[in-house]
């Protein structure tokens, strides 16, 4: 891992002022002026997203438990920062106190963190959530702080369920069905590499451009959760979804470490607990909302396919070289950490029954 390169990114300062942030806020500044401390939370999602719901729970918990001494202001829909990179820069320079990134967005900044996006690493939600509630998170927090001492990981939640292959004109049942298809990915290396390893053509497309790209044939499919697909009206063009579940859509919530260090011990407990309540909401809401989302997708003429155990085995086998790719690029430290956590969690869950 090139620590100097990672530090170089975090030292990049975006030109955002607190005065501008106040003007952008959709909330009254009265409580902010009365509060002793303020947590500005910048998210890219809109007000109909679980990320916003979680931020609202954080706001209510922190403000009520501190009797208004700490105010929480939420800037949804990119009002404060318009990209994951800009949001993290704002955390680093202290103009923003809290934000969220996807695993992919974080992986571009702390490349070894892409280990969490290795395909088919987690059997189900319970295993993933057990790992993201355990010592692995502390290890990851310490790893990031060692490269940027002002960016603190608070919790890992969920932002949309699971990534599945969704296509416009062809049902995917096995990896062979992906051969030659143009599949939209995020810019993260591991996401692109997975698509290529399965025989498809990785096509990075910015999120706002995905709908048009599907409509015009620039891409023939994407890798998203059902709630994101329906929220963005992708079902106008996507007609097939295959529930291969290749990645848990984890989301990482960050805080400016200088702000955190300036909190009293009782305030730290309240803020930390607030993030844990946020986590509960952002994990539960995608599971609840996907019920209506799948119904809406089917009503639009879409087909949902569940791979057989043998077909799922084929996907896992085809994606197996991804481990070697990761090790070649980032070494074994973080892979060992995560796999150890997975084994511990699987054993604990199996022992329950």
MIDRENMI-734604 format. One record per residue: x, y, z of N, C-alpha, C in turn; residue in three letters. Coordinates in steps of 0.001 Angstrom, whole numbers, plus 500000, padded with zeros to 6 digits. Layout:
XYZXYZXYZALA ...
This chain:
500852498804500000500000500000500000500885501243500000UNK 500637502206499102501403503434499021500806504477499949UNK 501317504559501184500740505453502180500906506917501787UNK 502034507273501127502240508660500724501173509088499715UNK 500832508174498822499813508483497814498465508700498473UNK 498144507841499460496862507980500146496835509278500934UNK 497954509588501635497998510839502384497847512035501454UNK 498419511925500248498339513012499289496917513364498927UNK 496099512336498783494684512601498469494015513353499604UNK 494194512870500821493482513457501948493932514879502237UNK 495122515277501773495586516631502003495019517609500986UNK 494390517074499927493761517943498941492575518638499585UNK 492507519943499456491478520706500163490469521264499180UNK 489213520952499386488156521502498548487772522872499074UNK 487415523794498169487114525168498562485638525279498912UNK 485338524943500162483973525034500676484041525774502002UNK 483238526781502190483271527542503425482067527243504268UNK 482201527463505563481089527245506476479958528204506166UNK 480303529435505734479259530400505403478387529900504266UNK 479000529315503251478248528746502142477368527618502622UNK 477908526790503519477129525664504035475877526140504751UNK 475988527244505504474826527766506221473759528205505246UNK 474176528860504148473209529311503148472514528156502469UNK 473208527051502308472642525897501623471702525096502493UNK 471776525237503803471031524371504705469528524510504535UNK 468793523363504471467348523406504380466694523591505743UNK 467491523705506801466949523799508148467206525175508740UNK 466431525540509702466598526815510392467931526865511111UNK 468541528072511149469829528221511830469653528602513290UNK 468425528765513756468193529189515130468816528226516127UNK 468535526914515946469075525903516865470589525847516788UNK 471122526087515573472573526036515406473234527152516204UNK 472659528346516132473229529471516855473182529260518362UNK 472139528548518825472001528293520257472888527152520721UNK 473240526246519818474028525071520177475485525449520414UNK 476140524668521258477558524883521529478431524268520439UNK 477936523170519835478688522476518790477719522052517688UNK 478220521981516461477369521630515322478018520536514486UNK 477231519520514158477664518457513250476960518667511913UNK 477700519085510897477171519186509544477350517836508857UNK 476254517272508358476273515962507715475970516139506231UNK 476918515808505374476713515914503935476527514540503310UNK 475413514347502583475156513076501896474770513356500444UNK 475033512402499576474691512549498161473259512118497879UNK 472701511260498726471345510751498522470305511826498811UNK 469120511636498207468020512552498433467247512208499685UNK 466162512925499916465388512763501139464512511517501139UNK 464441510802500017463659509561499965464532508327500124UNK 465776508512500570466757507424500659467005507057502117UNK 467401505787502338467671505337503704468829506094504347UNK 469762506611503533470862507388504111470325508641504810UNK 469352509286504196468739510467504804467946510085506054UNK 467204508975505964466449508512507133467385508260508312UNK 468508507604508038469475507343509100470040508622509682UNK 470348509590508807470880510863509280469865511595510158UNK 468577511477509824467536512105510641467454511475512029UNK 467635510147512088467645509463513383468849509915514203UNK 470004510043513553471198510557514228470925511952514787UNK 470342512803513973470038514173514388469133514186515627UNK 468032513441515561467083513423516668467739512897517943UNK 468514511825517817469131511213518999470136512154519644UNK 471036512722518847472098513560519401471530514844519989UNK 470631515487519276470097516756519773469271516567521042UNK 468479515497521088467638515286522273468467514859523479UNK 469497514017523263470299513527524392471270514572524918UNK 471624515569524107472529516620524575471773517882524954UNK 470440517791524950469604518939525303469910520147524415UNK 470216519851523138470469520918522181471870521484522197UNK 472749520971523071474122521479523091474872521124521814UNK 474497519999521187475058519630519886473926519647518869UNK 474084520443517842473103520509516759473600519692515570UNK 472680519011514897473020518227513698472275518822512510UNK 473008519208511474472418519782510266472699518851509098UNK 471676518516508340471783517547507247471701518261505910UNK 472631517966505030472660518526503680472489517377502678UNK 471257517051502263471032515932501347471258516327499888UNK 471212515321499026471228515519497569472426516333497082UNK 473575516134497709474787516801497252474813518301497482UNK 474033518810498416473991520251498651475311520788499206UNK 475985519980500034477239520427500643478431520007499791UNK 478417518771499326479515518236498505478897517335497439UNK 479439517358496239478774516721495100479370515376494701UNK 480383514916495415480988513610495120481594513063496401UNK 481849511740496416482461511132497593483822511762497875UNK 484563512034496809485886512630496982485775514005497643UNK 484857514822497156484689516162497718484196516097499163UNK 483300515152499444482788515017500814483909514640501780UNK 484764513700501377485864513295502254486911514396502393UNK 487119515176501346488016516322501463487478517311502492UNK 486141517485502482485516518411503429485610517888504853UNK 485556516555505025485788515967506346487217516256506780UNK 488149516073505871489563516274506191489847517710506606UNK 489275518690505892489603520079506222488695520677507292UNK 487685519916507744486890520336508878485682521190508565UNK 485391521453507277484183522208506954482941521332507043UNK 483150520029507049482069519051507211482464518118508337UNK 481495517782509173481816516929510325481471515460510102UNK 480533515150509207480148513754508981479675513568507549UNK 479942512381506993479501512053505645479477510545505476UNK 479075510100504292478959508675503988479600508391502634UNK 480232507231502504480678506748501193480251505293501044UNK 480124504856499805479980503428499545481341502766499698UNK 481357501431499683482644500727499717483463501099498497UNK 482797501162497343483504501522496118484083502924496181UNK 483293503883496680483781505243496791484954505354497749UNK 484890504619498837485986504593499801487199503877499224UNK 486957502807498452488051502015497910488954502785496975UNK 488415503805496316489249504626495455490218505485496250UNK 489930505688497540490743506553498372491672505762499293UNK 491200504622499759491988503717500595491914502352499899UNK 492711502141498857492551500991497973492420499629498647UNK 493179499323499732493004498010500362491594497777500891UNK 490844498860501141489481498734501636488537498072500654UNK 488972497937499392488149497258498403487936495785498733UNK 488658495285499723488498493891500119487038493587500464UNK 486328494586500980484933494386501366484019494167500167UNK 484504494481498974483729494279497753484146493031496982UNK 484990492186497565485317490934496884484027490134496682UNK 483792489643495465482495489022495157482236487743495936UNK 480985487616496375480477486424497051481227486114498353UNK 481791487161498977482529486962500227481584486644501384UNK 480383487232501357479435487076502458478251486223502022UNK 477899485257502853476791484361502519475442485068502545UNK 475275485968503496473980486615503675474143487877504523UNK 473016488556504788473044489802505557473623489601506952UNK 473251488513507603473674488318508989475190488180509092UNK 475792487475508157477248487331508189477913488678507925UNK 477437489381506898478021490686506575477895491646507750UNK 476718491698508351476500492638509447477286492250510694UNK 477449490964510921478283490507512033479723490972511842UNK 480249490825510623481619491271510337481743492774510528UNK 480743493513510048480810494972510106480409495542511467UNK 480112494651512414479872495075513794481011494652514715UNK 482027494002514184483056493397515021484411494065514939UNK 485442493345515354486811493894515412487334494371514067UNK 486804493820512975487265494243511650487088495746511462UNK 486005496304511990485752497737511848486801498546512604UNK 487173498081513782488221498770514545489538498727513787UNK 489857497584513197491077497468512399491055498442511226UNK 489902498529510565489776499416509417489876500880509845UNK 489234501216510967489313502586511481490763502975511750UNK 491488502076512418492889502363512738493733502463511462UNK 493419501626510475494173501664509230494009502982508499UNK 492785503496508466492536504770507802493177505909508585UNK 493056505888509913493645506943510732495171506973510609UNK 495761505835510292497223505806510140497673506496508862UNK 496753506676507914497099507357506670496531508763506608UNK 495467508991507347494883510322507438494305510480508834UNK 494997511234509682494599511274511089493381512155511354UNK 492720512635510314491548513485510543490267512889509974UNK 490308511639509526489124510977508958488849509720509776UNK 487745509729510516487447508662511470486214507871511026UNK 486354506556510909485233505687510589484357505494511825UNK 483061505789511680482145505688512816481356504380512801UNK 480876503968511640480092502738511561479957502318510097UNK 479584501053509883479320500552508527477873500096508474UNK 477105500711507600475685500384507483475417499773506108UNK 474254500026505539473903499488504226473216500580503421UNK 473433500566502122472829501590501272472221500976500023UNK 471270500056500212470569499529499045470501498025498934UNK 470862497294499974470729495837499919471955495160499343UNK 471763494425498227472841493669497588472952494053496121UNK 474176494015495614474381494217494178474033492930493437UNK 473215493077492385472858491969491510473010492417490062UNK 473168491454489165473246491795487747471845492062487200UNK 471699493205486530470425493599485937470674494002484486UNK 469903493455483565470177493630482142468938494063481363UNK 469186494618480188468099495171479374467471494152478426UNK 468263493224477879467712492372476834468018490898476941UNK 468660490487478044469060489091478144469047488640479605UNK 468375487536479876468371486987481235469702486311481532UNK 470296486654482659471569486071483077471277484929484045UNK 471738483726483695471584482575484584472931482012485029UNK 473931482147484175475280481681484499476275482733484040UNK 477527482657484472478536483618484012478668483649482490UNK 478442482512481841478560482466480376477585483425479701UNK 476450483701480335475458484600479749475912486053479746UNK 476924486363480535477435487734480601478451488047479507UNK 478921487033478830480006487211477868479657488263476822UNK 480538489260476729480387490290475708479452491432476047UNK 478684491322477126477743492386477468478471493608478055UNK 477942494777477771478494496019478314477773496314479631UNK 478502496136480726477915496285482056478454497548482725UNK 477540498388483193477935499614483879478531499279485237UNK 479631499941485580480246499801486891480562501187487447UNK 480896501240488721481486502441489291482972502426488947UNK 483702503521489164485114503558488755486044502644489548UNK 485600502109490684486481501299491535487072500118490756UNK 488373499903490918489073498857490171488450497484490369UNK 488089497158491616487606495812491895486266495536491210UNK 485443496558491077484160496385490386484371496145488898UNK 485282496890488324485583496699486895486215495333486657UNK 487122494944487535487822493672487369486866492488487458UNK 485868492566488337484893491492488453484138491301487148UNK 483663492379486573482913492287485319483767491665484224UNK 485019492083484149485918491528483129486179490050483377UNK 486347489668484645486639488264484969485473487345484606UNK 484263487904484552483090487112484183482804487159482679UNK 483695487787481918483579487776480467482822488939479860UNK 482399489911480680481665491068480163482616492250479992UNK 482093493327479431482878494534479219482503495573480275UNK 483454495931481122483199496910482170483140498314481579UNK 482065499034481890481871500374481337481538501338482474UNK 482538502046483019482258503004484099481392504159483594UNK 480288504397484271479364505465483908478968506201485185UNK 478970507518485147478536508302486300477057508025486581UNK 476703508006487862475345507642488272474256508451487557UNK 474370509776487438473310510532486767473139510186485289UNK 474130509513484698474081509215483269473646507786482971UNK 473375506988484016473072505569483807471749505382483062UNK 470710506136483426469400505981482789469515506161481266UNK 470155507242480847470312507506479411471192506459478753UNK 472218506017479456473120505002478894472396503683478662UNK 471485503312479559470669502113479370469708502301478205UNK 469146503489478073468165503763477021468795503734475631UNK 470027504194475526470682504308474223471559503117473871UNK 471719502176474803472532501003474530474008501192474786UNK 474383502320475381475787502509475756476206501400476718UNK 475283501019477599475470499835478430474240498948478305UNK 474435497645478550473342496678478426472941496087479777UNK 473513496633480808473194496156482139473946496941483186UNK 473633496634484451474260497333485566474343496391486755UNK 474944496862487835475120496059489057474609496895490219UNK 473342496726490552472740497554491588471725496779492401UNK 471314497368493521470219496822494303468889497245493707UNK 467839496518494024466530496756493428465967498117493804UNK 466199498583495032465637499880495413466261501021494611UNK 467562500930494345468203501947493517467683501893492085UNK 467481500684491580466975500524490219465609501180490061UNK 464718500893491000463358501428490904463320502920491205UNK 464091503366492182464124504805492502464561505639491307UNK 465455505078490489465967505800489330465194505488488041UNK 464116504706488150463268504351486996464018503546485930UNK 465052502815486365465796501999485410464935500890484827UNK 463828500529485506462957499477484988462319499865483665UNK 462437501129483268461987501526481934462785500798480860UNK 463996500395481196464888499761480218465386498395480682UNK 465608498244481995466062496958482530464864496018482652UNK 464996494822482088463883493871482098464204492576482829UNK 465480492410483239465881491169483896466800491473485084UNK 466540490815486181467419490889487350467743489466487786UNK 469019489230488044469475487925488529470010488087489943UNK 469398487399490888469762487578492300470993486744492659UNK 472126487126492060473369486419492364474009486943493652UNK 473636488157494086474127488708495348475635488747495453UNK 476287489357494467477750489289494487478400490280495454UNK 477661491275495942478274492219496880477232492822497810UNK 477558492840499091476750493528500099477032495012499971UNK 475980495814499835476167497241499573476390498009500882UNK 477554497767501456477894498451502684478134499937502463UNK 477879500731503485478172502166503425478922502556504689UNK 479914503392504521480794503770505614480519505217506010UNK 480264505429507300479982506763507817481230507301508511UNK 481595508529508142482857509127508572482617510379509397UNK 483567510704510268483513511930511060484893512578511079UNK 484891513906511099486134514649511256486731514311512619UNK 487942513778512631488517513271513874488869514389514848UNK 489174515571514347489452516691515245488189517092515997UNK 487050517086515279485792517391515948485493516336517009UNK 485680515070516645485453513973517582486322514135518828UNK 487583514463518622488511514596519746488114515752520660UNK 487411516742520115486996517882520907485735517667521714UNK 485101516506521551483909516193522328484291515704523724UNK 483444515964524688483649515396526016483343513902525968UNK 483748513175526995483489511736526998481983511421526949UNK 481138512134527723479691511875527600479161512204526203UNK 479689513260525568479248513620524211479676512566523207UNK 480882512035523372481341510973522471480414509764522546UNK 479999509403523743479094508264523900477779508519523184UNK 477238509717523315475961510045522674476107510023521156UNK 477152510645520644477351510692519190477593509294518642UNK 478425508531519308478688507158518852477406506330518852UNK 476627506400519928475374505656519997474399506131518921UNK 474433507434518624473584507950517557473897507312516224UNK 475173507091515945475569506424514696475127504956514695UNK 475084504332515862474618502950515916473118502867515619UNK 472344503845516087470924503887515750470735504175514259UNK 471568505066513730471563505331512286471790504029511511UNK 472750503258511968473080501993511307471882501054511276UNK 471159500960512383470001500080512431468957500453511400UNK 468719501756511263467716502230510303468162501952508870UNK 469404502268508549469860502134507162470045500676506748UNK 470121499771507707470138498350507355468728497796507171UNK 467797498270507972466434497722507935465619498264506766UNK 465774499545506462464911500155505457465058499534504064UNK 466273499249503571466361498613502250465645497266502195UNK 465702496497503280465025495199503303463512495373503231UNK 463003496402503908461568496651503872461136497231502520UNK 461887498175502006461498498855500780461652497996499531UNK 462499496969499618462676496134498433461421495334498097UNK 460541495131499067459304494385498808458482495098497741UNK 458212496396497968457468497173496983458270497367495699UNK 459596497477495838460430497712494661460370496532493697UNK 460444495299494229460344494133493352458955494048492717UNK 457912494392493477456562494395492915456464495397491763UNK 457039496579491963456990497603490924457779497174489697UNK 458911496515489920459726496034488794458953495008487974UNK 458292494086488650457519493065487940456328493683487202UNK 455680494666487819454547495327487163454986496054485897UNK 456242496467485855456779497136484666457209496134483593UNK 456956494839483844457304493809482871458619493126483124UNK 459232493383484293460524492796484597460438491380485123UNK 461507490629484950461613489248485412462741489140486426UNK 462450488515487550463449488303488600463817486831488617UNK 465114486550488505465570485156488458466471484846489654UNK 466202483722490314467023483260491432467879482092490947UNK 469198482236490915470066481150490442469921479897491299UNK 470033478746490676470039477483491406471365477367492172UNK 471464476458493140472736476278493844473900475990492896UNK 473649475217491865474719474915490903475116476160490115UNK 474144476953489718474452478188488996475199479170489892UNK 474815479230491151475534480097492083476982479628492256UNK 477180478319492266478536477775492360479369478206491156UNK 478756478242489988479464478667488778479906480122488884UNK 479046480961489438479417482362489632480597482481490600UNK 480526481752491702481621481810492684482931481324492072UNK 482840480249491297484034479690490683484646480668489678UNK 483792481311488882484281482255487874484925483482488517UNK 484437483842489703484953485032490380486121484721491305UNK 486467483462491488487522483066492417488859483749492145UNK 489254483962490881490543484626490615490627486045491171UNK 489505486608491600489527487956492147490374488044493415UNK 490441486967494187491281486969495386492752487152495011UNK 493186486407493993494573486520493551494849487926493011UNK 493870488481492293494013489855491789494182490831492942UNK 493368490669493979493448491566495125494808491443495811UNK 495237490211496072496518489987496750497670490583495946UNK 497612490421494642498671490950493778498767492469493880UNK 497628493131494095497605494583494143497769495158495544UNK 497229494457496566497153495059497885497686494179499010UNK 498212492995498692498751492129499716497669491330500437UNK 498059490672501519497148489746502211496595490272503528UNK 497133491393504032496759491844505379495250492001505546UNK 494628492781504674493210493067504854492331491901504451UNK 492793491101503499492054489887503133492052488912504306UNK 493198488741504958493279487857506127492383488363507253UNK 492414489674507481491575490254508539490096489969508294UNK 489657490188507061488239490013506766487836488545506770UNK 488652487697506178488304486278506144488277485671507538UNK 489161486116508412489133485656509798487833486076510469UNK 487411487310510222486155487802510796484960487032510244UNK 484994486708508960483900485944508345483796484562508970UNK 484927483880509139484909482539509742484345482588511155UNK 484754483575511927484262483713513300482758483937513309UNK 482277484792512448480846485103512403480040483905511917UNK 480507483228510897479773482062510381479666480986511455UNK 480731480773512202480712479764513256479724480152514356UNK 479717481416514732478804481889515780477347481762515344UNK 477073482102514093475688482021513588475254480573513460UNK 476151479721512976475817478287512862475518477687514237UNK 476245478141515248476086477584516588474751477929517232UNK 474079478945516700472812479384517282471729478293517223UNK 471796477480516175470754476458516000471320475046516063UNK 
